[in-house]
Amino acid sequence: MSFADILKQYDLTGYQLAKTTGIKQQTISKYCTKESNPLNMSFTNASKISKALGITMDELFELLSTP
């Protein structure tokens, strides 16, 4: 599942996620457009994003690994 699809599933925009997590909106955008591979995100970003989504980091990476 793409990062953009995950945001849609959780009814979030990149802007909302950036505001919630403190991660730069540009970074979120790069994950959504696959300019940066979200599977290679930093531990800190993965922690912030999974917390914002209300899931574990394992669940986040499982979603990202699902075709």
DAKA-V48546 format. One line per field, one symbol per residue. psi: psi as a letter, one per 40 degrees, with the letter a starting at -180 (. if undefined). A space follows every 50 residues. Layout:
psi = ???
//
This chain:
psi = hidddddddefiiddddddddeihddddddddeedhheeeiidddddddd ddefiiddddddddeh.
//
